[in-house]
Amino acid sequence: MSEEPRTTQEDQDGEGVRDFEERLRRLLAEDAYAFHPAPAPYPVIRRRGVLERRRRLAVAGLALAVLAVAPVGAYAWGGGSGGRGAGPAAGKPSAGAPRTPSPTAVATPAGPGRPATPGQLLDGITFEQAADGLASCLAYGREGDTTAGGEALGVPADYRLLLALRSTGDSNSPGDGRFLVAVSSSHRLICKLVDGAVTGLNTSGGDLSGDGPGPVFPDMNGGKLYQQSLLDSGHWKLPFRWGAVGTVEPSVAKVTVSYGGATARAVLDHGWFVAAGELDRQVTAAPHVEGYDSSGKLVYDSDHDPSYQRTLP
């Protein structure tokens, strides 16, 4: 009796591989089209792409809006008394998140410029006191109580303090106080304050040199600084602090002012002359002003100036 050939595992595996290959060849031959993808539905894909892009843009816009609002909320939590909020500690902001700007310090309004010399602030009046007085005078002018009121007068930073001295009260303006003289590029201001309140303001604007006959031009309203009221003529309150101001041309090197028998050399301050003194007796003549050039030549004499009032009213 003959033996049947024995089938090994290797033979079985080989047959299995051949069967698989045979089935695969038939499948490839009969249903090859099944492995080719169908044509892409382009209109559908495009429509889905548009919708997806719109969705992403909407989400991105919402995210930006949240980021823009978030710092405000964070600032509100940290504001007030400076205490921490009751929620969890805030994490470190991401690099792309907008930073909350630091609170900006409020700038202190600029004040006026200083006079050329400390001696132009007399009678213990400090620069700070004079600057505060100037601010009050300009506020008074803006209230419309003077013919030069309104915003045209400007702000303290537009001015330079020229003179500050005590004022002596008289029958027309009772109460001792202070006179301030300040100048800007377009205005000259003489202001009187009593107990910190403005009681009078005189301003000149435009071409402050006027139509003077020479290189020195005493201020036409400067009499407020060196005379007392007409009501007190012959009966001034003494001692009496006086001042004198006016404009000078660059060619003028020296100005002197004589009053009540004493002569003072004026300070030249950026196109202005400033002089001051103290009377211990009644006078009837106004200050005598003289100007000299760099060679010492007399170029102005108020005694020869027809526009200057040489006697007191």
C-alpha positions as CSV (number, residue, x, y, z in Angstrom):
1,M,0.0,0.0,0.0
2,S,1.6,3.2,-1.2
3,E,1.9,6.3,1.2
4,E,0.1,9.5,0.3
5,P,2.4,12.4,0.1
6,R,2.5,14.4,3.3
7,T,1.7,18.0,3.0
8,T,4.0,20.2,5.0
9,Q,3.1,23.6,6.5
10,E,5.4,25.2,4.0
11,D,3.4,23.7,1.2
12,Q,0.2,25.0,2.7
13,D,1.6,28.4,3.0
14,G,2.7,28.5,-0.5
15,E,-0.7,27.4,-1.8
16,G,-2.3,30.1,0.3
17,V,-0.1,32.8,-1.3
18,R,-0.8,31.5,-4.8
19,D,-4.5,31.5,-4.1
20,F,-4.3,35.1,-2.8
21,E,-2.3,36.2,-5.8
22,E,-4.8,34.5,-8.2
23,R,-7.8,36.2,-6.5
24,L,-6.0,39.6,-6.7
25,R,-5.3,39.2,-10.4
26,R,-8.9,38.5,-11.1
27,L,-10.0,41.4,-9.0
28,L,-7.7,43.7,-10.8
29,A,-8.8,42.4,-14.1
30,E,-12.6,42.5,-13.4
31,D,-13.0,45.5,-11.0
32,A,-10.0,47.6,-11.8
33,Y,-12.2,50.7,-12.0
34,A,-13.0,50.4,-8.3
35,F,-9.4,51.5,-7.4
36,H,-9.7,54.7,-9.4
37,P,-11.2,57.5,-7.4
38,A,-14.3,59.1,-8.8
39,P,-14.0,62.6,-10.1
40,A,-13.9,65.2,-7.3
41,P,-17.2,67.1,-6.8
42,Y,-15.5,70.5,-7.3
43,P,-18.6,72.7,-6.6
44,V,-19.2,70.9,-3.3
45,I,-15.6,71.1,-2.2
46,R,-15.4,74.8,-3.1
47,R,-18.6,75.6,-1.2
48,R,-17.3,73.8,1.9
49,G,-14.0,75.6,1.6
50,V,-15.7,79.0,1.5
51,L,-17.8,78.1,4.5
52,E,-14.8,76.8,6.5
53,R,-12.8,80.0,5.7
54,R,-15.7,82.2,6.9
55,R,-16.0,80.2,10.0
56,R,-12.3,80.6,10.8
57,L,-12.4,84.3,10.2
58,A,-15.3,84.7,12.5
59,V,-13.5,82.7,15.2
60,A,-10.4,84.8,14.7
61,G,-12.4,88.1,15.0
62,L,-14.0,86.9,18.2
63,A,-10.6,86.0,19.6
64,L,-9.2,89.5,18.8
65,A,-12.3,91.1,20.4
66,V,-11.8,89.0,23.6
67,L,-8.1,90.0,23.7
68,A,-8.9,93.7,23.3
69,V,-11.4,93.6,26.2
70,A,-9.4,91.4,28.5
71,P,-6.8,94.0,29.5
72,V,-9.6,96.4,30.5
73,G,-11.0,93.8,32.8
74,A,-7.5,93.1,34.2
75,Y,-7.0,96.8,34.9
76,A,-10.3,97.0,36.6
77,W,-9.4,94.1,38.9
78,G,-6.2,95.7,39.8
79,G,-7.5,99.2,40.3
80,G,-9.0,101.0,43.2
81,S,-7.1,100.4,46.4
82,G,-4.6,98.2,44.7
83,G,-6.0,94.9,46.3
84,R,-6.0,91.6,44.4
85,G,-9.1,90.1,42.9
86,A,-10.8,87.1,44.5
87,G,-10.2,84.9,41.4
88,P,-7.1,82.9,40.6
89,A,-3.9,84.7,39.9
90,A,-3.6,85.9,36.4
91,G,-1.2,84.0,34.2
92,K,1.7,85.5,32.3
93,P,0.2,87.2,29.1
94,S,1.1,85.6,25.8
95,A,3.6,87.3,23.5
96,G,0.8,88.2,21.0
97,A,-1.6,89.7,23.6
98,P,-1.7,93.5,23.6
99,R,-0.1,95.1,26.7
100,T,-2.1,97.4,29.0
101,P,-0.5,100.8,28.7
102,S,0.9,102.3,31.9
103,P,-1.1,105.2,33.4
104,T,0.3,108.4,31.9
105,A,1.3,111.0,34.5
106,V,-0.6,114.3,34.2
107,A,1.9,117.0,33.2
108,T,2.1,120.0,35.4
109,P,1.2,123.1,33.3
110,A,4.4,125.1,32.5
111,G,4.9,128.4,34.2
112,P,6.4,131.7,33.1
113,G,10.0,132.4,32.4
114,R,12.2,134.0,35.0
115,P,13.4,137.6,34.9
116,A,17.0,138.3,33.9
117,T,18.1,139.1,37.4
118,P,16.9,138.1,40.9
119,G,16.7,141.9,41.7
120,Q,13.6,142.2,39.6
121,L,11.6,140.3,42.2
122,L,11.5,142.8,45.1
123,D,10.1,143.0,48.7
124,G,10.5,139.3,49.4
125,I,8.2,138.2,46.6
126,T,9.4,134.8,45.4
127,F,9.3,133.5,41.9
128,E,6.7,130.9,42.8
129,Q,4.5,133.6,44.4
130,A,4.8,135.8,41.3
131,A,4.1,132.8,39.0
132,D,0.9,132.0,40.9
133,G,-0.1,135.6,40.8
134,L,0.4,135.7,37.0
135,A,-1.9,132.7,36.6
136,S,-4.6,134.5,38.7
137,C,-4.2,137.6,36.5
138,L,-4.6,135.7,33.3
139,A,-7.6,133.9,34.7
140,Y,-9.1,137.3,35.6
141,G,-8.5,138.5,32.1
142,R,-10.2,135.4,30.6
143,E,-13.3,136.2,32.6
144,G,-13.8,139.2,30.5
145,D,-13.5,141.8,33.2
146,T,-11.0,143.8,31.1
147,T,-11.1,145.0,27.5
148,A,-8.3,142.7,26.7
149,G,-10.0,139.6,28.2
150,G,-10.6,136.3,26.5
151,E,-8.2,133.6,25.3
152,A,-6.0,136.1,23.4
153,L,-3.9,136.8,26.6
154,G,-2.5,133.2,26.5
155,V,-1.2,131.1,29.3
156,P,1.6,131.6,31.9
157,A,4.1,129.7,29.8
158,D,3.8,132.4,27.1
159,Y,5.1,135.0,29.5
160,R,8.3,136.0,31.2
161,L,8.1,137.8,34.6
162,L,9.7,141.3,34.3
163,L,9.0,142.8,37.7
164,A,7.3,142.1,41.0
165,L,7.1,144.6,43.8
166,R,4.8,145.7,46.6
167,S,2.0,148.1,45.9
168,T,0.9,150.9,48.2
169,G,-2.8,151.3,48.7
170,D,-4.3,154.7,48.0
171,S,-7.7,156.4,48.0
172,N,-8.6,155.0,44.6
173,S,-7.3,151.5,45.3
174,P,-7.2,150.8,49.0
175,G,-5.2,147.9,50.5
176,D,-1.5,147.2,50.1
177,G,-0.7,144.3,47.7
178,R,1.6,143.5,44.8
179,F,2.2,144.6,41.3
180,L,3.3,142.1,38.7
181,V,4.7,143.0,35.3
182,A,5.0,140.2,32.7
183,V,5.6,140.2,28.9
184,S,5.0,137.8,26.1
185,S,5.7,138.1,22.4
186,S,2.4,140.0,21.9
187,H,1.3,141.3,25.3
188,R,2.5,143.4,28.2
189,L,0.6,142.9,31.4
190,I,0.5,145.0,34.6
191,C,-1.6,143.4,37.3
192,K,-2.4,144.3,40.9
193,L,-3.2,141.8,43.6
194,V,-4.4,142.4,47.1
195,D,-4.6,139.4,49.5
196,G,-4.1,137.1,46.5
197,A,-7.1,138.5,44.6
198,V,-6.8,140.5,41.4
199,T,-8.0,144.0,41.8
200,G,-6.8,145.5,38.5
201,L,-5.3,144.4,35.2
202,N,-3.9,146.5,32.4
203,T,-2.6,145.0,29.1
204,S,-1.0,146.3,25.9
205,G,-0.9,144.2,22.8
206,G,0.6,144.2,19.3
207,D,3.7,146.3,18.6
208,L,4.7,147.1,22.2
209,S,7.3,149.6,21.1
210,G,4.6,152.0,19.8
211,D,5.6,155.1,17.9
212,G,8.3,156.2,20.3
213,P,10.7,159.0,19.1
214,G,13.8,157.0,19.8
215,P,15.4,153.7,20.8
216,V,14.0,153.8,24.3
217,F,10.2,153.9,24.9
218,P,8.9,154.1,28.4
219,D,5.6,152.2,28.8
220,M,2.7,154.6,28.3
221,N,0.8,152.9,31.1
222,G,3.8,152.5,33.4
223,G,2.5,155.4,35.6
224,K,0.6,152.8,37.5
225,L,3.9,151.6,38.9
226,Y,5.3,155.0,40.0
227,Q,2.5,157.3,41.1
228,Q,-0.4,157.2,43.6
229,S,-4.0,158.2,43.0
230,L,-4.8,161.7,41.8
231,L,-7.2,161.9,44.8
232,D,-4.1,161.8,47.0
233,S,-2.1,164.4,45.1
234,G,0.3,166.0,47.5
235,H,-0.5,163.5,50.3
236,W,1.1,160.2,49.2
237,K,1.5,157.4,51.6
238,L,5.2,157.0,52.3
239,P,7.5,155.2,51.9
240,F,6.4,154.4,48.4
241,R,7.9,151.6,46.3
242,W,8.0,152.5,42.6
243,G,8.9,150.8,39.3
244,A,9.5,151.8,35.7
245,V,9.4,149.7,32.6
246,G,9.7,150.2,28.8
247,T,11.1,148.8,25.6
248,V,14.7,149.3,24.3
249,E,16.3,148.7,20.9
250,P,19.3,146.4,20.6
251,S,21.6,149.4,20.1
252,V,20.9,150.6,23.6
253,A,23.5,149.5,26.1
254,K,22.5,151.4,29.2
255,V,19.3,153.0,30.7
256,T,19.1,155.1,33.8
257,V,16.0,156.2,35.7
258,S,16.1,159.1,38.1
259,Y,13.2,159.7,40.5
260,G,12.8,161.7,43.7
261,G,16.5,162.8,43.6
262,A,17.9,159.2,43.3
263,T,19.2,157.6,40.1
264,A,19.0,153.8,39.4
265,R,20.5,151.9,36.5
266,A,17.9,149.9,34.8
267,V,18.2,146.2,34.0
268,L,18.0,145.4,30.3
269,D,16.0,142.2,29.9
270,H,15.3,140.9,26.4
271,G,14.3,144.2,24.8
272,W,12.9,145.8,28.0
273,F,14.3,148.1,30.7
274,V,13.3,147.6,34.3
275,A,14.1,150.0,37.2
276,A,12.8,150.3,40.7
277,G,13.4,152.3,43.9
278,E,11.7,153.7,47.0
279,L,10.5,157.2,47.7
280,D,10.6,158.8,51.1
281,R,9.1,162.1,50.1
282,Q,6.4,163.5,47.9
283,V,7.3,164.3,44.3
284,T,5.7,166.2,41.4
285,A,7.9,165.1,38.5
286,A,7.7,161.7,36.8
287,P,10.8,159.6,36.5
288,H,13.5,160.9,34.2
289,V,14.7,158.2,31.7
290,E,17.9,158.3,29.7
291,G,19.4,155.8,27.3
292,Y,22.9,155.3,26.0
293,D,24.6,153.3,23.3
294,S,27.7,151.1,23.7
295,S,30.0,154.2,23.2
296,G,28.3,156.0,26.1
297,K,26.5,158.4,23.8
298,L,23.1,159.7,24.9
299,V,20.5,158.3,22.5
300,Y,17.3,159.0,24.4
301,D,16.2,161.6,27.0
302,S,12.6,161.6,28.3
303,D,12.9,165.3,28.8
304,H,13.0,165.7,25.0
305,D,10.3,163.1,24.3
306,P,7.0,164.9,23.4
307,S,5.0,161.8,24.1
308,Y,6.3,161.4,27.6
309,Q,4.3,163.0,30.5
310,R,7.1,164.6,32.5
311,T,5.0,165.9,35.4
312,L,2.6,164.0,37.6
313,P,-1.1,164.8,37.3
